[in-house]
């Protein structure tokens, strides 16, 4: 068989391994498939020199991202494919380096380090990064221990290290490779345990109990104009809040200290919109406790808006307590708008760019410090850790996944949120418009969870 023919077959086999690996991730969650599937792809890549190895691992990566990011089909096949290709490019470089790295001492470790480095970069670049579907997704619902030490970077590193060890052993088939690889893996696990004993971010704080009510109001049906739809979402969250207050009056539910609505619970700026201001002020008065909600607010900058968390306490004006630091590129702002806007008409659906916040979000209530992140920010390791470093007692995630209702996106995001509780050793409370709204304790145990889509 010709060399191009063999390369095509290996790339096709690697693509099949990418499909198999995707079954390891949420929502299918077959984690035992993850490491073997990645190991097969790496072994196929190591059979080639740099260019061939790049093609093989690139084939794995494109299929992996295409499948795991399947929820982007809601936006369009072109957006889904473009995202898969862009996310795969750093792994093409890892593929090009892998044959040389495998020949170094403890080659599997170097391959895992190269993989982890590209994920660190993808978390931040370009345009704020897109950290979704890292190697840690291959161990979905299992192997939580690395998250307790160093979150997704270590979890992903260990997954790739295990796969690379198998691949290097199979490719080299020497006595040396049979003992160096397992020793490297064992040493890394031992280091993980030792770090777990000395971690500082994982020390829980002591604060008085705070009772928080999470509201999942849902969204109205399609076919409404912006104003009607925005008012409809707000009315739904007010209705669920009034339902909670009625249960409290009847003695069927404990009185909350704080009520939390999700991201986009109002797309009408209550500082300027009379309807939103009147409605929210009235429900805050009825509740007698602060309401924390996510809203789209006007910015002082032209053609920009804010994705913000607002705290409205009884007898006080609404206070902007956090502005999302990592707006989603092509979802909340358009990079290179002047160049791309004329080429891709769909981008005109985003008439204004979301302005980035600059500081972590923390709100203090009755001596309890609550950290705040919004939606996809839960996947950005640096954002979460910077917030946790502010000595918070719990982390609140405001999110709106209504666009991806019926796909695996909400489940993927919730799994990241669940594991974040282990990483920061704090409870994580998620308020979502259509789900998944839940309370997770610091041991990553789901204590309460509302059914998806159903208001509650």
C-alpha positions, -999 to +999 in steps of 0.1 A: +000+000+000+012+035-008+023+059+020-007+082+014-030+052+015-017+041+049-019+076+062-055+078+051-063+045+069-046+056+101-064+090+100-097+072+095-090+049+124-081+079+145-113+096+135-132+065+147-113+067+180-124+103+182-160+092+178-155+065+205-139+090+228-169+113+225-190+085+240-169+089+272-181+125+276-214+139+289-242+133+280-235+097+270-210+093+299-191+061+291-158+071+308-141+038+304-139+044+267-120+077+270-084+066+278-083+036+254-098+057+226-072+084+231-044+059+235-053+043+201-052+077+184-018+085+200-004+051+190-016+056+154+000+091+154+033+078+168+037+055+138+044+085+117+069+114+116+057+149+123+035+157+093+017+124+093+014+124+131-002+159+129-027+146+103-037+116+124-041+134+157-059+162+139-084+137+125-091+125+160-095+160+173-119+173+146-142+143+152-139+146+190-149+183+190-175+178+163-193+152+185-188+167+220-199+202+207-229+187+190-251+212+207-237+239+184-259+224+157-285+247+171-265+276+156-257+258+124-235+231+109-210+256+096-205+271+131-202+236+146-176+226+120-157+259+122-155+256+160-143+220+158-116+229+133-103+259+153-103+240+185-084+212+168-055+233+155-035+233+187-038+195+188-024+193+153+007+210+166+008+185+195+005+158+170+035+172+150+056+172+182+045+139+196+069+115+177+099+136+189+086+139+225+079+102+227+117+095+221+127+117+251+130+102+286+096+097+301+081+107+267+045+101+278+050+129+304+062+153+277+032+145+255+008+151+284+026+184+292+023+195+256-014+186+256-021+204+288-002+235+276-023+238+245-054+235+266-042+263+289-037+285+258-071+275+243-087+285+277-075+321+270-068+326+233-080+338+209-106+364+220-108+352+256-106+315+247-130+286+246-121+258+271-149+234+264-142+197+257-107+194+272-092+161+281-109+161+315-142+155+296-128+120+288-132+111+325-167+124+329-185+114+362-153+094+373-118+102+386-129+133+405-098+133+428-075+154+405-102+181+405-097+184+443-060+192+438-058+213+406-090+211+386-093+204+349-056+210+341-045+181+364-075+159+355-068+163+318-030+159+323-035+125+340-060+113+314-035+121+286-006+107+306-024+074+310-033+073+273+002+084+262+019+058+284-001+031+267+006+045+233+044+048+239+046+013+254+028-001+224+048+019+199+083+013+214+077-022+227+109-021+248+116-033+284+125+003+292+091+016+281+073-010+301+086+003+334+093+040+328+057+048+317+040+032+347+066+048+371+058+082+356+021+077+361+026+065+397+049+094+405+023+119+392-005+103+413+017+104+444+024+141+437-013+147+434-019+131+468+008+152+484-004+184+469-039+175+481-026+176+517-010+210+513-036+228+491-047+262+505-076+270+482-094+239+494-096+249+531-133+256+538-142+289+555-165+293+585-196+314+580-231+315+594-256+294+574-274+312+546-306+299+530-306+305+493-336+299+470-328+291+433-355+300+408-358+283+374-385+303+356-383+289+321-388+308+289-419+315+268-425+300+234-411+311+201-426+337+178-425+367+201-408+400+195-379+410+218-400+431+241-427+405+246-402+377+250-381+397+275-412+406+296-423+370+294-391+356+308-392+382+337-428+374+344-421+337+346-394+342+372-416+365+392-444+340+391-421+312+405-408+336+432-444+343+442-451+306+443-422+301+466-434+330+489-468+314+490-453+281+502-433+300+528-465+317+541-482+283+544-453+269+563-444+244+535-410+259+528-384+277+549-380+314+544-349+322+523-322+348+530-316+353+493-334+346+461-314+339+430-326+342+394-305+330+365-286+348+337-310+366+313-339+365+338-344+401+326-331+414+293-347+447+301-324+470+321-343+477+353-324+509+358-339+523+326-369+502+317-401+511+337-418+477+333-388+458+346-381+483+374-417+483+387-421+445+385-388+436+402-391+463+429-426+449+437-415+413+441-384+423+461-408+441+485-431+411+487-401+388+494-386+410+520-351+397+511-326+405+484-330+391+449-298+384+429-305+382+392-287+381+358-296+408+334-286+425+302-278+461+310-270+491+290-233+501+289-218+536+289-200+526+258-217+529+224-230+497+208-221+477+239-241+460+267-233+442+299-240+406+310-243+414+347-254+402+380-276+426+399-285+426+436-317+443+446-324+445+483-356+458+499-356+495+503-325+500+482-316+507+445-304+479+423-267+473+425-245+458+398-223+434+417-206+416+388-201+419+350-192+388+331-154+388+324-154+363+295-181+370+269-184+342+244-168+350+210-193+349+182-221+344+208-219+375+229-195+396+208-182+395+172-144+396+168-132+414+137-168+427+132-158+452+105-143+424+084-166+395+091-199+413+094-202+418+057-192+382+049-214+363+074-249+378+076-258+357+107-234+378+128-258+407+123-281+389+149-256+402+175-261+440+170-242+450+201-211+435+217-210+425+254-184+445+273-160+424+294-159+428+332-125+433+349-129+420+384-141+388+401-177+389+414-182+386+452-213+397+471-215+396+509-248+389+527-251+384+565-214+377+567-214+351+540-193+358+509-208+345+477-187+342+445-203+348+411-197+335+377-219+336+346-226+307+323-196+294+303-172+312+327-176+281+350-153+263+324-126+290+326-102+278+352-086+312+359-119+329+363-132+304+388-099+303+408-096+340+409-131+342+424-125+314+449-093+332+460-115+360+473-123+339+504-158+330+493-180+306+512-200+294+481-200+299+444-231+309+425-234+302+388-260+322+368-267+306+335-291+306+306-290+274+285-324+278+269-309+281+234-295+246+238-325+231+254-328+194+244-291+190+237-262+178+259-248+213+267-266+218+300-255+184+313-219+191+302-219+224+319-234+211+351-208+183+353-181+210+352-199+229+379-202+198+400-165+191+398-157+228+406-172+222+440-144+197+447-117+220+433-126+250+454-141+230+483-171+252+484-208+245+476-218+254+440-253+268+434-265+269+398-295+289+388-306+283+352-335+295+331-344+260+319-320+238+337-299+224+352-307+243+385-291+226+414-272+227+447-240+208+449-221+205+482-183+209+486-179+171+481-195+174+447-226+156+458-258+168+442-281+177+471-310+192+452-318+194+415-348+206+395-360+188+365-349+204+332-373+227+315-399+225+343-402+258+362-395+256+399 
